[in-house]
Amino acid sequence: MAVSKVSFMAVFAALVFAMAALPSAVDAQSSAPAPAPTSDGTSIDLGIAYALMLVALALTYLIHAADFCFSF
């Protein structure tokens, strides 16, 4: 009876190790390469720079206009 218990445990352990190795064998496919970017971000940076320049211009105009109104 002891021999059958040991052999059952050995078969069970082998089955557990085989099942543990199965997910890594299933995921062994390589993923597709990422597509090339459509832009390098230069146009986005340029748009942000233009927006910030317009904000700075508007603030400068408003500050000088307010300064001119209160100087009298």
C-alpha positions in Angstrom: 0.0 0.0 0.0 2.9 2.4 0.7 4.4 1.8 -2.7 1.2 2.8 -4.5 0.8 5.9 -2.3 4.4 7.0 -3.3 3.8 6.3 -6.9 0.5 8.2 -6.9 2.3 11.2 -5.3 5.1 11.0 -8.0 2.5 10.9 -10.8 0.6 13.7 -9.2 3.7 15.8 -8.8 4.7 15.2 -12.4 1.2 16.2 -13.5 1.4 19.4 -11.4 4.7 20.3 -12.9 3.5 19.6 -16.4 0.4 21.8 -15.9 2.6 24.6 -14.4 4.7 24.6 -17.6 1.7 24.6 -19.9 0.8 28.4 -19.6 4.3 29.4 -20.5 4.2 27.2 -23.5 0.9 28.7 -24.6 2.2 32.2 -24.3 5.4 31.5 -26.2 4.2 33.5 -29.3 5.9 36.8 -29.9 3.8 39.8 -30.2 3.6 42.0 -33.3 5.9 45.0 -33.5 4.4 48.3 -32.6 3.3 50.5 -35.5 5.5 53.4 -36.4 4.4 56.7 -34.9 2.6 59.1 -37.3 4.4 62.1 -35.9 7.4 62.7 -33.7 5.6 65.3 -31.5 7.1 68.3 -33.1 3.7 69.6 -34.3 2.2 69.2 -30.8 5.1 71.1 -29.3 4.7 73.8 -31.8 1.0 74.1 -31.2 1.5 74.4 -27.4 4.2 77.1 -28.0 1.9 79.1 -30.2 -0.9 78.9 -27.6 1.4 80.0 -24.8 2.6 82.9 -27.0 -1.0 84.0 -27.6 -1.7 83.9 -23.8 1.4 85.9 -23.1 0.4 88.5 -25.7 -3.1 88.8 -24.4 -1.9 89.1 -20.8 0.6 91.8 -21.8 -2.1 93.7 -23.7 -4.5 93.5 -20.8 -1.9 94.5 -18.2 -0.8 97.5 -20.2 -4.3 98.5 -21.0 -5.3 98.4 -17.4 -2.1 100.3 -16.5 -3.0 103.0 -19.0 -6.6 103.3 -17.7 -5.6 103.8 -14.1 -2.8 106.3 -14.8 -5.1 109.2 -15.2 
